[in-house]
Amino acid sequence: MSKHRFLPDLETASPDQSRQWQAQQLVRLLRYVRRHSPYYQRVFRTQGLSIDAIRTLNDLTQLPVTTKTDLQLHNADFLCVPRSRIVDYVNTSGSLGSAVSVALTERDLKRLAYNEALSLACADGSRSDVYQLTTTLDKRFMAGMAYFMGIRKLGAGVIRTGSGLPGMQWDTIAQIQPTALIAVPSFVVTMLDYAEANGIDYAASSIRKIVCVGENLRTAGFGLNALGRRIQDRWPQVRLYSTYASTEMGAAFTECTHGQGGHHHPELLIIELLDANNQPVGPGEYGELTITTLGVEGMPLLRFKTGDICQLHTEPCACGRTTARISPIAGRKQQMLKVKGTTLFPQAIYDVLNELPAVENYQIEVHSNVLDLDEVTVNLGLREPSDWLVEQIRHRLTARLRVTPALKTYSPADVHQRLFTGYSRKPRIFVDHRSNLLV
C-alpha cells in the first residue's frame, strides 16, 4: 500500500508489473476452482482443459467464457465453500429472467468493503466526509450494502436514508449536513425539482459531491451527457463522479477527480474486452466487458461476460494511477436494437429524452414484428402533454437516431407505475418483449 491509505501500490505500478502480479493470482485462482468448484471442474473435464498450461494473462483465451445463462442454469454449482461458510446472499437478475443468487463468505464481504473504500477514495472521498446513502440495503441488493460497508471502511460517516422521498432527503441534509450523496442521477434531478418547487436553497446546502450510480453520466468522450448537464448546470457547486459495478464481480469502476473513465482495481479483477467470437478487441475498439474475479472465496468467476459494452483506456491518468479505465457503458449486448437497418442501444434514446425538461419520466419497450424485426415504443410521462410537444419529441428523436420510434403519452404517475411494477428495486426503463426480459 502506498502512503495514501486507499491507493494500493499496484494502482501506480507499471502495466508489466501489474500483469505479472495478476498472472500469479490467476494461477492460484485456477487451482482453487479446480479443487472446489463443481461447475468449473465439470467444464475442465468435459473440454479436456489442462489449466497447468495457463501461466500468463495471454493464456486466458484458452479458457471458455462464463455467461449469465451459465450462472443461472447452474447457480449452485458455482459455490466453492460449504453452506455453513456463507454469511450473506445477494441476488441479481439472470439472463433468463429469474433471480440468480450470489453467496458471500465473511472474506468476500471484507473484499466488498475494501473495493468500495478504494472506489470512494478514488472519487476524492475521505474519513472527513459524511455520505447520505440513497440506495436501498434491503431486497438482497448488493450495492447499498457495499456502499455502506465501504463508507465505514473508509472511516467516513453515513446516513442511510434509502431511496425515494425527496422531502425527507432534503430534511436530512438540512439537519445533519452531509458532504456527499450516493444517488441515481435521475433521482438527483427529482430532488432538484422538489427543492425548486418547495423553496429549498440547495446551492447553500452542505453537499459538495455526488457519487452517481446506476445510470450513465458521461458521453464516450467523457463530457457530461444530457442527464449529467441537468444536474451540473443547476447545481454547479457539486462535483459529479460516475461509478459502474455489477453484483457478479463484487467490484466497481469509479471515476477520479479528472472524470476520464472508471478506474480498474487490478487486485480485485482481471478484465478483458471481447468481440462476438470471444476474442480480445483491438485498441480503442468497443467490446463486451469480461471479468475474472480475484480474491473471491464463495463464488469466483472465470471470464464472466457482463453483457456491457465499453472501451478501454490504458494511458496513465493525471491522478497518478496507471490502471486501465473503462468508458461509459455504451449499452448492454442483449439490449442492442436493429430498427429499419439502424443499430442502436437504448442509451441513445435515453440521452435524447434526458435533454427534454417536458419529459418527466419514460419507459422504452421493444417488440418483434411479424418479420422478426425490432419495433420500439417510447412511453412518455409528460407534465403538460400536447400534440405539438409530441411532434417536437418525435422530430428530436428522428434527427438524432435516424429512426422514429412509436410514441405513447401517459401521466408521469402512470409511467412511474410501469417503472416500478411488482417488487422491482430499480426502475425498469427498458422492457424487452422480444425474449420476455425485463431489464
Summary of the structure (lengths in Angstrom):
residues: 439
radius of gyration: 22.0
end to end distance: 38.7
largest distance: 67.8
contacts: 1406
relative contact order: 0.11
helix: 35%
strand: 25%
